[in-house]
Amino acid sequence: MHGLYEFNALDVYARGVYLWANGEFLAHGADHTGPFAFYSLHDYFVEVLFDLEFDTVVSLVPFKTGPRYDRLLSVLHIPNLLNT
């Protein structure tokens, strides 16, 4: 399985298992909705939302563009390559 639509068809548990085995962590953060983390997986990204009160993953949402992509860029720390 490699496609975004195939990943999206899985239940939350299966998405987590597949993401932990095949994804690459990119960044994490938190806002008014709670803590979140971003991973790259094949040719798309996955946002993981957490619930700290119940110590659980709330959702794993695959995406390529849109508001989630903008939020990923806002927390992604890329070294300034011009100052090396």
C-alpha positions, 0 to 999 in steps of 0.5 A, a space after each residue: 500500500 502506498 497511496 493516500 486513498 488506500 491509507 485513508 481507507 484504513 481504520 485509525 489503528 491500522 493507519 497508526 501501525 502503517 505510519 509508525 512502520 513506514 513514515 518519517 517524523 517531520 515536526 510537532 507542535 500544539 495549538 488550541 486544538 491540542 498537540 499534533 505531529 506531522 510525518 511524511 509517508 510516500 508522496 504525502 504527509 500525515 497529521 496525527 492529532 493527540 488527546 492528552 487527557 486520554 493519552 490516545 491518538 484522535 486521528 491520522 489525516 493524510 494530505 498533500 496540500 491545504 490548511 494542514 500543509 500550511 500548518 506543517 510549514 509553520 512548525 517545520 524547522 529548516 536550517 538556513 542553508 544560506 548561512 552555512 
